[in-house]
Amino acid sequence: MQIYKVGGAVRDRLLGRSVSDIDWVVVGASVEQMHELGYRPVGADFPVFLHPESGEEYALARTERKSGRGYGGFTFHASPDVTLGQDLIRRDLTINAMAEDEYGQLYDPYHGQADLEARVLRHVSPAFAEDPLRVLRVARFAARYAPLGFRVAEETLELMRQIGESGELQALTAERSWKEIERALMEDQPQVFIQVLRDCGALQHLLPEVDALFGVPQPEAHHPEIDSGVHTLAVLQQAALHQQPLSVRWACLLHDLGKGTTPPAQWPRHIAHEHRGLKLIKAVNERFKAPRECQELALLVGEYHTHGHRAVELRADTLLTLLQKFDIYRRPQRFEDFIAACEMDARGRLGLERRAYPQADYLRSAAQVARAVTAQSLIDQGLSGKALGDAIQHARLQALKAFKAERAQA
């Protein structure tokens, strides 16, 4: 029985990155031996155990054979005669197919260390193409390691392209896909994730609504980058640079989907793209079963982001309606996330990344004015029911009118 540290822990140590989770593979052991040593079984599909003291995962060395469609379409074989090399060859990338023994000796049969030094993400074997989830994983790794100069090997991109054309991507469950998307969006360069998916042709199968944005022009006066797809990537990049949460990054990715449906005869203008995009945003939300807060913010940002940009121009009644749409009284953070997404949208334009966004302060101040109007003084006047609601609404509207007049004079 031999135990090896494998995968990400080895890779990140060689890259000089911090290592949090450690995976172990056990060679030459049986399920019965692991039980006898006190390891607790947790694997549903293949033998994985928790260490009796550290709680870390230890998996028996295994081989796999394609037996169906999708991520779960594999039959696994684990036994004491499976070698370390046989276990490592089933992994996705060479940089993830390295192992270390208890003495720190590196086992690298597929030249992962050389690919680390060359900054290349390369598949281990042709069996890579059997698992469609690897398309998303490789794109995610590309996003994670882009700051270090990593790129996807051309031959690996070609295999990813073949997976997309095979229809296997459609066999992925929403839960597995979302898990990869969520992790990718929270990387330092999430726009690389989308770009790699597009480079291998997978974006048109996974997110055709986003793919449709590329090649669609916008008015150069407002969007020097012109291309709607390029703009979307830049907005996503700004969201990462400003360390925005997942919900904001998801909204940034989907905010302009309506522009992909604008008839070419109307280019570069995109009249009512906000409303045309809502159906598409809803479809993407449902396809990946995104968390509720992500779904809600994406829809609101899609519909109202141009309101955010024109905040100073909005009439008081329109401004009040906007504030109420976000339920600023009970859910103030959601409005903050909306403002953040609007600012990322404004900054995601070529040459305008550092331009100030005064609309943010304007919207926050307007929300503060509306929240300052409370019901108590009106209740003291004997109002209740619909009359009280109407009076609160009127008072908030008057307060916003006064706010706009004061700002206009400033």
N, C-alpha and C positions, 0 to 999 in steps of 0.2 A: 504493500500500500504506500503510494507516494502522493503528496499534496503539493499543488502548485498554485501560486497567485497568477491570475490570468486577466486578460482584457484591459479595461480602462485604467485599472490601478497601475499596471505595468506601463502602459502608454503614457499616462500623465506624469509618472515619475521620471521617465526618460525625457519628457518635454519640460521638466522643471516646474510642473503645475502641482497645486495642492491635490491630495488624494483624500476623498471622503469615504466612498464606498469601496469595499474590497470584495471581489469575487474569487472563489477558490474552486479548483477542479481536483477531484480525487481519482487517481489512476490505480487500478489493481485491487479495487475493493468491491464487495458485494453489498446489496441492501441490508442483508442480515448482519454483516460486520459493522455497518454504520449504526444499526440499532443497538448492537452489543456495546458499542463505544459511547452510547448515550446521545447520539445525534437525533434530533427530532424531524421527522419527515414533513415537508410542506408542499412538495411538487405535485401538481395534479397530472401533468402530462408525462413527466420524466422525473427520475429520482433527484430531488433537491432536499437538503437537510439543513437545519439550523444547528450551529455549534452549541454544545451544552452550556458553555460559559460565555462566549463572546456574542452569541446570537447571529454571527455572520453566516452567509449562505455558502454551503459546500455542495457542489453538484458532482455526481458521478460522471466520469468521462463517457461520452456517448457519440453515436453516429446517428444520422437521420436520412430518411428517404422520402421523396415527394410522393404523396398519396392522394392529394386532393387540391382544391383551389384555395388561394388566399394564404394568409399568414399562418393559419392553423392547420393547413393541409399537409402535415408531415407525420410520418411514423418514426418513433425514436427507439434506439436500441442501446441499452446500457448494460455492461457486464465487465468483469475484471479483466477481460482480454482486450478491451478497447484501449488503444495507445493514445499518448498525449498528442501525437501528430494527427491521428484520425479525429480527435476532438477539435483541434485547432483549425483543421481544414474546412470545417463546416461553418466557421465564423465569417462575418461579412467582409471586413477590410483587413489588409495585412497588418495595419497598425493596431488592430484589435486581436490579432492572432499570435500574440507573444505570451510567454509564460516565464515565471521565475520560481526556482525551488527555494527551499528553506535557507540555503546558503547565499541567495542572491544571484545564483547562476542563471543567465538569460537563455531561454530556448526560443529560437526565432527561425523556424524552418521555412517560413514564407517571406523572409526579408522585410519584415515590418520596420525594423530599425533603420534600414536604408531608405525606406519611403518616408519615415519621420524626418530624416535629415534632408531629403529632397523635397519635403513639404507636398507630398502626393497622397491622395486618397485613392487606393487601388483595391479592387476586389481580390479575394484570395484564390477563388476557383470559379469555373463556369457555373457551379451550383448556386452561385450568387443570384442568378436569374430566376431561381425557383421560388424565391420569397419576395413578393411585391412590397412588403413593408420596408425592405432595404432601400427602395427608391427614396422614401421619406427620411430614413435614417441617414443615408449618405448626404442628402441635402442639408439635414440638420447638422451633421458633423462639419460640412463645408461652412455653415454659418458660424459655428463655434470656433473653428480654427482659422477663419479668414483673417483675423488680426495677425496671425503668425505667418501668413502668406501661403496657406494650403490651397491646392486646387484639386479638382477631380480629374483623374486620369481619363484620357479620351476613350480608351477601351472600356472603362467602367461606365462612362456616360452612354456608350453604345449599348451596353447590356441594359442599362436603365431605360433607354429608348425602346428596346425590344420588349421589356416588361410592360411598358405603357401600351404598346401596339398589340400586345397579346390579350388585353382585356382583363388581366389579373388584378389591376388596381381597383377595379369595381368590386372585387371580392373582399376587399378590406372592410372590416367593421368600422362603424363610426367611432367607437370608443378607442380602437387602436390608432386610427388616423388622427383623432383629436389629440391623443397623448403626445404624438410626435410633433404635431403642429404647435401645440401649446409650448412644448419645450423649445422648439425652434424659434418661436416668436420672442421668447425671453432671453435669447442669446444676444451677444453684443452687436452682431450684424445680421439681424433677421431678414433683411432684404436679400442677402445672399441665398438664403433658403428658397425664396420665391424665384430668384434668377436661375438657380441650378435646376429647379423643377421645370422651368421654361426651356432651359438649354437642352434638356433631354426629352422634351416633348410631353412630360408628365403633367404639366400645369393645365393643359387643355382637357385632360381627363379628370383631374382632381378639382380644379378651380377654374372651369372654363369662363366664368364671369370675370375673373381677374385677367386671365389670358387675353380676353377680348379687348382689354384696354390698350394693349400694345399696338402701336401704329395709328392710334386715334389722336388727331391733333387737337390742341387747345389754343386759344388766342395768345399769341406770343407776348403781347403787352402785359398780360397778367401771369403767363406761364412761360418764361424764357426757355424752359426745357422742352416745351411744346408737347411731347408725347405723354399721353395720359398714363400709360403703364410706367414709364420712367418716373413720372411724378409720384405715383403710388409707392414705388420703391423708395423714393427720397423721403416721403412722409414717414414711412415705416422706419427708415434709418434715423430720422430725427426723433421719433418716439423712443428708440433705443438709446440714443445719445443723451436724452433728457430723462432716462430711467423711468419711463412711464410703466404703469402696471399692465397686466395682460389685457384687461378689458379695453384700455385705450389703444393698445397696439392692434387688437382685433378690429376695432372700429376704424383705425387708420387704414388698415388693409382693404376694408370693404366700402369706405365712405363714398367713392366715386363710381361705383359699379354701373350706375345709370348712363354714364358717358359711353359705355360700350354698346349701348343700344341706340345712340343718336344716328339717324340716317346720314350717310356721307354727304348728301346734298346740303345738309345744314352745318357741316363742319366749317370752321373750328368752334362754332358756338354750340352750347349744350343746354338749351332752354328746357327747364323742368326736369333736368336729369336727377334732381333730388328725389322726386316722386317716382320716376321711372325705375330708380334703383331699389326702392323698397321691396318690391317683389323678389328681386334677385338676392338682396341681403337676407331676406327671410328664408329663401331656398337654401342658401349656403349655411345659415344657422342650423336649419333642420337636418341638412345632410350630415353634418359633423356632430350634431347634438351638443353644440357649444353650451357652456354654463349659462344660466339665466341672465346673470349680470352682463356677460359679454353680448348676448343676444340683444338685450334691451338697449344697451349703450350704442351698439352698432346701428340699430334701426333709428334711434334718435339722432345720432351724428349724421347718418345718411340723409335724413330728412331736413335737418336744421343747421348744418354746418355753414351754409351761406348766410343764414340769419346771424350766426356768430360773427362772420366777417363784416357784416353790415350793421352791427349792433348800434353804432352811433346814429345811423340813419333811421332806425326803426321807430315807428310811432309808439307812443306810450301804451296804447291798447295791444299792439302787436308784441311789444316787449313783455307786457304782463302775461299774455297768452303763452309766450315762450317759457317764462319762468314757471308757470303753472304746469306746463307739459312735463317739466322735469321734477315736479313735486319738490321744489326747493325747501319747503317748510319741514318736510319729514325726511327727505333724502338729499341733504346738501352735498354729499360727496359725489353723487351722480352728476350734478351740475358742474362741480369742479373737474370731473373727468371729461365732460363735454367741452369745457373751455380749453383743457389741455389738448384734446384732439383737434380742435379748431386751430390752436396755435401751431401744432405740429404740421397741419395742412398748409398753413401760411408759410412756415419755414421750409417746407419741402419743395421749394422752387429754386431753380438754378440761380445762384448769385444773391438770393434773398434769405439765406439760412440764418443770418444774424440780425435781420431787420426786427425792430421792436414791434410788439403786438399789443398796442394800447387797448384793443377791444377786451382783453382779458380783465384789466382793472375796471373797465366800464361795466362789464357784465357782473363782476363780483359786487361792485358798488350798487348796481341796480337791484341785485338780489338782497343785499343788506337793507336797502330802503324798503323793499316789499315786505321783508320779514319783520321790520320794525313796527309795522301796523298790526296791532293785536286786537283781539276781540273784546277784551275786558271792558274798555271804556264804552263800547257800544252796547254791551250787555247791561252795563250800569244805567244806560238810557232806556232800558226796558225792551230792547230788541231781542228777538229769538227767531228760530226757524229760518224760512226763506228770506225774511226781511233782514235778519242778521247777516246772512250770507251775502245778500246784495249790497248791504252797507259796507261790509269788509272789502268786497270787490271794488266798490266805488272809492273807498278811502285809499286803497292800494293804487288805484289808477291815478288819483289826484296826487299822491305822493310821487309817483313816477313822472308825472307831468312836471312837477316842481323840480325833480331831480334833473330832468332833461333840460329845463330852462336854465337851471343853475350851471350845468355843464356847458351849455351853449354860450353863456356869458363869460365863462372862465378863460 
